[in-house]
Amino acid sequence: MIPDTPRPFYHRLSHSLLSLAIITAAIYFGQDILVPLALSGLLAVLLRPVENWFIRRGMHKVMAILMAVALAITVVAGITFMLSVQLSEFTDDLPRLKQSFNDVYRNVRRWIRREYNLTYSQQEQYLKKAQAQTLESLQGAETLGMITGPLGTLLLMPFYVFLLLYYRTMLLNFLIALFAKQHFKRVREVLGQVKSIIQSYMVGLLIETASVAALNSIGLLLLGVEYAILMSVVAAILNLIPYIGGIVATFMAVAVTLINHQDVGTLLGVLGVFIVVQIIDNNLLVPLIVASKVRINALVSIIGVLVGGALAGVAGMFLSIPAIAIMKAIFDRVEGLEPWGLLLGDETPEENRPGLFRLNRRRIRIKEEGSNSE
């Protein structure tokens, strides 16, 4: 029997990069199928304890899954109904909002003419050019995909969640059977860790979202801002997109407030509320509720969000963090992939004990000497 020889570093690196390229291409070209499946997988893992609770009460598995899915649909429908009521009020005020917007628009045009010496006709030319470019970018099949994509996802996800919960055991056995028997224990350990990460992350995310919505609502209601609850809930939903969502939500709230309240004090108050809530979220809620479950450094998180957005849009940005967390759980437990897990983690040199890197180099040296002796 020919003994196994360790593969060169460039050989292992090329295989890793090739696998990464194949996975990236698969996500990009198959996002219409993979994104709904991934979102349904997150919901299925989140609803697993709910299903188990119904089963412990003597309910049949199929009925327990149906009840869990129905409960999730009811919660989503309730939030949607609340937002629709707020949106109806917003729609009723559109004539007044349009007049306020026109007033703001005229003030901005006068300011631009005064500060930058651009006549009204020149401003209109720039505006028409920007509108033409925007319309061109929205035309074609991509626009249809943007409209029908979310609708198709919403219609398919309840069926996906039901089937993933129903065939859960079969899918897990399939994943375990892909590996040799000596690796079954480690594969079960990885799958259990992935399940724990997803459940903890999703629960933490729901708690964080509810907390951000409540804090924003309290601050905006105290300021007497119109559509306070609507803006707070939308901002909390946008906050699900790490880093980028909070910035977009702040600009959106300031813009809507500017249309209704042109008082500088109110605008500064709204901006202050969102900044304070973001500080509380980033320094208290996220570390205690979310980051304690998903140990990923900020650099990888930002890059992952941008890559997820480039590959699969907003859904890809949302899925990026749990996907990176799952990859880290796998990398930490697969021999040869530990460095990638170290790269994704948030362990800084200040947190390492003295001599840790020297100890790691010593272990590497011992491993190399052992392989050479064989």
Backbone torsions as a table, in degrees:
resi	resn	phi	psi	omega
1	MET	NA	127.7	-178.5
2	ILE	-79.4	123.5	-179.2
3	PRO	-66.5	148.0	177.5
4	ASP	-71.0	131.9	177.3
5	THR	-106.3	140.4	-179.6
6	PRO	-64.0	136.1	179.7
7	ARG	-74.3	147.6	178.0
8	PRO	-62.7	159.0	-177.9
9	PHE	-62.1	-44.2	-177.9
10	TYR	-63.5	-29.4	178.3
11	HIS	-68.6	-45.4	179.2
12	ARG	-67.6	-39.9	-179.6
13	LEU	-65.4	-41.6	179.5
14	SER	-63.4	-38.8	177.7
15	HIS	-65.7	-40.5	179.7
16	SER	-64.3	-45.0	-179.8
17	LEU	-66.2	-39.1	178.0
18	LEU	-64.7	-42.1	177.3
19	SER	-62.7	-41.1	178.8
20	LEU	-62.9	-40.7	179.1
21	ALA	-65.6	-40.0	179.8
22	ILE	-66.1	-43.2	179.7
23	ILE	-64.1	-42.3	179.4
24	THR	-62.3	-44.6	178.9
25	ALA	-64.2	-39.3	179.4
26	ALA	-63.9	-40.2	179.0
27	ILE	-66.5	-42.1	-176.6
28	TYR	-66.1	-47.6	-176.3
29	PHE	-81.7	-23.1	-178.4
30	GLY	-111.1	23.6	-174.4
31	GLN	-64.1	-31.1	180.0
32	ASP	-62.4	-25.8	178.2
33	ILE	-99.6	-42.4	-173.1
34	LEU	-73.5	-37.7	-177.5
35	VAL	-64.3	-49.8	175.3
36	PRO	-59.4	-37.4	178.4
37	LEU	-64.3	-42.0	-179.9
38	ALA	-65.8	-44.7	177.2
39	LEU	-62.3	-40.3	178.1
40	SER	-65.9	-36.2	177.0
41	GLY	-62.4	-41.9	176.7
42	LEU	-61.8	-44.6	179.6
43	LEU	-66.5	-36.8	179.8
44	ALA	-63.8	-42.9	178.1
45	VAL	-66.1	-37.3	178.9
46	LEU	-66.9	-36.3	-177.6
47	LEU	-85.4	-6.8	-179.1
48	ARG	-57.7	-46.3	176.4
49	PRO	-61.8	-33.9	177.7
50	VAL	-65.4	-44.1	176.6
51	GLU	-60.7	-43.7	-179.3
52	ASN	-63.2	-34.9	178.5
53	TRP	-64.4	-42.9	177.9
54	PHE	-66.0	-38.0	179.8
55	ILE	-65.3	-40.2	178.6
56	ARG	-64.1	-22.2	176.7
57	ARG	-85.9	10.3	175.5
58	GLY	90.8	12.0	-177.9
59	MET	-86.6	145.4	177.5
60	HIS	-63.9	152.6	-175.3
61	LYS	-57.7	-46.1	-178.3
62	VAL	-61.8	-44.6	179.7
63	MET	-66.6	-36.5	178.8
64	ALA	-63.5	-42.3	178.5
65	ILE	-65.5	-43.7	178.9
66	LEU	-60.6	-40.5	179.4
67	MET	-66.5	-40.3	179.1
68	ALA	-64.7	-44.0	179.0
69	VAL	-66.3	-41.0	178.9
70	ALA	-63.3	-37.7	177.6
71	LEU	-63.5	-43.1	178.2
72	ALA	-63.2	-42.4	178.8
73	ILE	-63.2	-38.4	179.5
74	THR	-63.9	-42.7	179.0
75	VAL	-63.5	-46.1	179.3
76	VAL	-63.6	-40.7	179.1
77	ALA	-64.7	-37.8	178.5
78	GLY	-63.8	-43.9	177.8
79	ILE	-64.6	-41.1	178.7
80	THR	-63.2	-40.4	179.0
81	PHE	-63.9	-42.3	178.9
82	MET	-62.2	-41.9	178.3
83	LEU	-67.9	-36.5	179.9
84	SER	-65.8	-36.0	176.8
85	VAL	-63.0	-44.7	178.2
86	GLN	-64.5	-39.1	179.7
87	LEU	-67.4	-34.0	178.0
88	SER	-64.5	-40.2	176.2
89	GLU	-64.5	-39.7	178.1
90	PHE	-62.6	-40.1	179.9
91	THR	-67.4	-37.8	178.9
92	ASP	-62.8	-29.0	-178.7
93	ASP	-93.1	10.5	-177.4
94	LEU	-59.4	-42.1	178.0
95	PRO	-57.6	-44.6	178.7
96	ARG	-66.8	-38.9	178.1
97	LEU	-65.4	-37.1	178.4
98	LYS	-63.2	-41.5	178.2
99	GLN	-64.6	-41.8	177.7
100	SER	-64.0	-39.6	178.6
101	PHE	-64.5	-39.8	178.6
102	ASN	-64.0	-38.1	176.9
103	ASP	-63.4	-44.3	178.3
104	VAL	-64.1	-40.3	-179.3
105	TYR	-61.7	-43.3	178.7
106	ARG	-65.9	-38.2	178.1
107	ASN	-65.2	-40.1	179.1
108	VAL	-65.6	-41.0	179.3
109	ARG	-63.3	-41.5	178.3
110	ARG	-64.5	-39.6	179.3
111	TRP	-64.9	-42.4	179.1
112	ILE	-63.6	-40.9	179.6
113	ARG	-64.6	-39.2	-177.9
114	ARG	-72.9	-39.5	-173.9
115	GLU	-86.6	-35.4	-172.7
116	TYR	-115.5	4.0	176.4
117	ASN	57.1	37.5	176.1
118	LEU	-102.8	122.9	179.5
119	THR	-69.9	165.6	179.6
120	TYR	-62.1	-37.1	179.3
121	SER	-66.2	-39.5	177.8
122	GLN	-65.7	-39.5	177.4
123	GLN	-63.1	-40.4	178.5
124	GLU	-64.4	-36.7	177.7
125	GLN	-64.2	-45.1	178.0
126	TYR	-62.6	-39.5	-179.0
127	LEU	-67.5	-42.0	178.1
128	LYS	-63.9	-39.2	178.0
129	LYS	-63.0	-43.1	178.8
130	ALA	-65.2	-39.8	178.3
131	GLN	-64.1	-40.4	179.7
132	ALA	-63.9	-42.9	179.2
133	GLN	-64.7	-38.5	179.0
134	THR	-65.7	-42.8	179.2
135	LEU	-64.1	-38.8	178.3
136	GLU	-63.4	-39.4	-179.0
137	SER	-70.1	-24.1	-178.9
138	LEU	-92.0	-9.5	-177.5
139	GLN	-79.8	162.5	174.0
140	GLY	94.6	-167.2	-174.5
141	ALA	-69.2	-24.7	-178.4
142	GLU	-63.3	-38.3	178.8
143	THR	-62.4	-43.1	178.2
144	LEU	-61.4	-39.8	178.2
145	GLY	-65.1	-36.8	178.7
146	MET	-65.6	-32.6	-178.1
147	ILE	-82.5	-47.2	-175.4
148	THR	-81.0	-23.4	-177.9
149	GLY	-58.3	-56.6	178.8
150	PRO	-59.9	-37.7	179.2
151	LEU	-64.3	-44.9	177.8
152	GLY	-63.0	-38.1	178.4
153	THR	-62.4	-45.5	-179.3
154	LEU	-63.1	-36.5	-178.8
155	LEU	-73.3	-33.6	-176.5
156	LEU	-84.5	-28.9	-171.1
157	MET	-60.2	-42.2	177.8
158	PRO	-59.1	-38.4	177.7
159	PHE	-67.8	-42.2	177.7
160	TYR	-60.6	-45.7	-178.8
161	VAL	-61.4	-44.9	179.6
162	PHE	-60.1	-48.0	-176.7
163	LEU	-68.5	-36.7	178.2
164	LEU	-65.7	-38.8	176.6
165	LEU	-70.0	-38.7	-176.9
166	TYR	-69.3	-41.3	-178.0
167	TYR	-98.7	22.9	-177.0
168	ARG	-57.1	-48.8	-177.7
169	THR	-62.4	-42.3	179.1
170	MET	-63.1	-42.3	-179.9
171	LEU	-66.0	-40.2	178.6
172	LEU	-66.2	-43.1	177.8
173	ASN	-63.1	-35.4	176.8
174	PHE	-63.1	-44.9	179.4
175	LEU	-63.6	-40.0	-180.0
176	ILE	-69.2	-38.7	-177.9
177	ALA	-68.6	-15.1	178.4
178	LEU	-68.8	-18.5	-175.0
179	PHE	-110.0	164.0	178.7
180	ALA	-68.1	160.2	-174.7
181	LYS	-61.8	-34.3	-178.4
182	GLN	-67.9	-13.0	-179.9
183	HIS	-102.9	2.0	-176.2
184	PHE	-58.9	-41.7	-177.6
185	LYS	-63.3	-43.2	-179.5
186	ARG	-69.1	-37.6	178.6
187	VAL	-63.8	-43.2	177.6
188	ARG	-62.3	-37.8	178.3
189	GLU	-64.0	-43.1	179.1
190	VAL	-64.4	-44.8	179.9
191	LEU	-62.3	-40.1	177.2
192	GLY	-64.8	-39.4	178.0
193	GLN	-66.0	-41.3	178.7
194	VAL	-61.9	-44.0	178.3
195	LYS	-60.3	-44.4	-179.8
196	SER	-64.4	-40.3	-180.0
197	ILE	-63.6	-46.3	-177.4
198	ILE	-64.5	-45.8	-179.2
199	GLN	-62.7	-46.3	-179.1
200	SER	-65.0	-40.2	-178.8
201	TYR	-66.4	-45.5	-177.8
202	MET	-66.5	-42.9	178.0
203	VAL	-63.9	-44.9	177.7
204	GLY	-61.1	-37.7	179.9
205	LEU	-66.2	-40.1	177.5
206	LEU	-64.0	-42.7	178.5
207	ILE	-64.4	-42.8	179.1
208	GLU	-63.1	-43.7	-179.4
209	THR	-62.3	-44.5	178.4
210	ALA	-63.5	-38.8	-179.7
211	SER	-67.2	-43.1	179.4
212	VAL	-64.2	-43.0	178.3
213	ALA	-61.8	-41.7	-179.7
214	ALA	-66.3	-45.0	-179.3
215	LEU	-64.1	-43.6	177.8
216	ASN	-62.7	-42.0	-179.3
217	SER	-62.8	-43.9	179.7
218	ILE	-60.9	-46.2	-178.6
219	GLY	-64.5	-44.5	-178.5
220	LEU	-71.0	-35.9	177.5
221	LEU	-66.3	-37.9	176.8
222	LEU	-64.5	-30.9	177.2
223	LEU	-80.9	-10.2	-178.8
224	GLY	73.9	29.1	-178.6
225	VAL	-80.6	137.7	177.2
226	GLU	-71.2	151.2	179.4
227	TYR	57.6	36.9	-176.5
228	ALA	-62.8	-45.3	-177.6
229	ILE	-67.7	-42.4	-179.8
230	LEU	-60.0	-49.7	-179.5
231	MET	-64.4	-35.3	-178.6
232	SER	-68.3	-43.7	-179.7
233	VAL	-67.2	-44.6	178.5
234	VAL	-61.8	-41.1	178.4
235	ALA	-63.8	-39.4	178.5
236	ALA	-65.7	-37.0	177.7
237	ILE	-68.1	-43.1	177.0
238	LEU	-63.1	-29.4	-179.4
239	ASN	-67.2	-13.3	175.4
240	LEU	-64.5	-24.1	174.8
241	ILE	-83.5	110.2	-172.7
242	PRO	-57.3	139.1	172.9
243	TYR	67.0	-55.6	-174.4
244	ILE	-74.9	-39.7	-176.3
245	GLY	-60.7	-40.1	-179.8
246	GLY	-64.1	-38.5	178.8
247	ILE	-66.7	-45.2	179.1
248	VAL	-62.1	-41.9	-179.7
249	ALA	-63.5	-38.7	179.4
250	THR	-64.6	-47.1	178.6
251	PHE	-62.5	-39.3	179.5
252	MET	-63.1	-45.2	-179.0
253	ALA	-64.5	-41.9	179.2
254	VAL	-64.9	-39.1	-179.8
255	ALA	-65.4	-44.7	178.9
256	VAL	-65.4	-39.8	178.6
257	THR	-65.8	-35.6	179.9
258	LEU	-62.4	-33.2	179.7
259	ILE	-69.9	-37.1	-176.1
260	ASN	-91.5	-37.6	-176.5
261	HIS	-128.5	109.5	178.4
262	GLN	-92.3	11.1	176.2
263	ASP	-74.3	129.7	-177.5
264	VAL	-64.0	-36.1	-179.8
265	GLY	-62.9	-42.1	178.6
266	THR	-65.6	-42.1	178.9
267	LEU	-61.4	-45.2	178.6
268	LEU	-65.1	-34.6	177.4
269	GLY	-65.1	-43.8	177.3
270	VAL	-61.7	-45.9	178.5
271	LEU	-60.5	-41.0	179.2
272	GLY	-64.9	-40.5	179.0
273	VAL	-60.1	-46.8	-177.6
274	PHE	-68.7	-35.8	178.2
275	ILE	-67.0	-44.4	179.5
276	VAL	-63.2	-43.0	179.3
277	VAL	-63.6	-39.6	177.6
278	GLN	-64.1	-38.3	177.7
279	ILE	-64.5	-45.0	177.7
280	ILE	-62.5	-41.5	-178.4
281	ASP	-65.2	-46.9	-175.1
282	ASN	-73.6	-29.8	-174.4
283	ASN	-105.2	-12.5	-179.1
284	LEU	-125.7	-56.5	-174.7
285	LEU	-68.4	-50.7	-177.1
286	VAL	-63.6	-48.0	179.6
287	PRO	-62.2	-37.7	-175.3
288	LEU	-83.2	-34.2	-171.5
289	ILE	-102.0	-44.4	-172.0
290	VAL	-103.5	-54.2	-173.3
291	ALA	-64.9	-25.9	177.6
292	SER	-67.0	-20.6	178.3
293	LYS	-95.7	-30.5	-176.9
294	VAL	-121.5	101.2	-174.9
295	ARG	-90.9	86.5	-179.4
296	ILE	-129.3	138.2	-179.3
297	ASN	-76.5	158.9	-173.0
298	ALA	-65.3	-36.4	-178.5
299	LEU	-61.9	-48.9	179.0
300	VAL	-64.7	-35.5	179.7
301	SER	-62.8	-47.1	-178.8
302	ILE	-63.9	-47.0	179.5
303	ILE	-62.1	-40.7	179.2
304	GLY	-63.4	-40.2	178.1
305	VAL	-63.6	-44.1	-180.0
306	LEU	-65.0	-42.8	179.1
307	VAL	-66.5	-41.8	177.8
308	GLY	-62.0	-38.7	176.5
309	GLY	-66.3	-38.2	178.9
310	ALA	-68.1	-32.2	-176.9
311	LEU	-85.3	-40.7	-171.4
312	ALA	-140.6	23.1	174.8
313	GLY	70.3	-149.3	-176.4
314	VAL	-63.2	-40.5	178.7
315	ALA	-61.8	-37.7	177.2
316	GLY	-65.8	-35.4	177.1
317	MET	-65.6	-39.9	178.8
318	PHE	-68.6	-39.3	-177.1
319	LEU	-78.0	-12.1	-172.6
320	SER	-62.4	-44.2	-175.9
321	ILE	-66.4	-51.6	176.7
322	PRO	-61.7	-32.5	178.3
323	ALA	-65.1	-43.0	178.5
324	ILE	-65.4	-39.9	178.4
325	ALA	-62.4	-39.5	177.8
326	ILE	-66.2	-42.7	178.5
327	MET	-61.4	-39.6	179.6
328	LYS	-64.5	-41.4	177.9
329	ALA	-61.1	-35.3	178.5
330	ILE	-74.7	-46.3	-177.8
331	PHE	-61.0	-37.8	-177.7
332	ASP	-66.8	-18.1	-173.5
333	ARG	-118.1	4.4	178.6
334	VAL	-111.7	125.6	-178.1
335	GLU	-63.5	130.8	-178.7
336	GLY	97.5	-17.0	179.8
337	LEU	-107.7	4.3	-178.3
338	GLU	-58.1	-37.2	178.7
339	PRO	-60.6	-35.6	178.4
340	TRP	-67.0	-37.3	175.2
341	GLY	-64.6	-37.5	176.2
342	LEU	-64.3	-37.8	179.3
343	LEU	-65.4	-36.2	-177.8
344	LEU	-79.9	-22.8	-175.3
345	GLY	-73.5	172.7	-178.0
346	ASP	-110.6	22.5	178.3
347	GLU	-79.4	117.6	-178.3
348	THR	-96.1	160.6	179.8
349	PRO	-57.8	-30.6	-179.7
350	GLU	-66.6	-24.9	-178.8
351	GLU	-86.4	-10.7	-179.6
352	ASN	-80.1	141.0	176.7
353	ARG	-72.3	154.0	179.6
354	PRO	-58.8	134.6	177.0
355	GLY	86.2	4.1	-177.1
356	LEU	-64.9	-46.8	-179.2
357	PHE	-67.7	-34.1	175.8
358	ARG	-64.4	-37.4	178.0
359	LEU	-66.2	-40.1	178.0
360	ASN	-63.4	-41.5	178.7
361	ARG	-65.1	-36.0	178.5
362	ARG	-65.4	-40.1	178.1
363	ARG	-64.2	-41.0	178.7
364	ILE	-62.9	-40.9	-178.8
365	ARG	-65.1	-42.2	178.5
366	ILE	-63.6	-40.3	-179.9
367	LYS	-63.7	-42.6	-179.7
368	GLU	-65.5	-41.4	178.6
369	GLU	-64.0	-38.1	178.9
370	GLY	-66.0	-40.3	179.4
371	SER	-67.8	-36.0	179.5
372	ASN	-69.6	-36.3	179.6
373	SER	-66.7	-31.0	177.9
374	GLU	-69.1	NA	NA
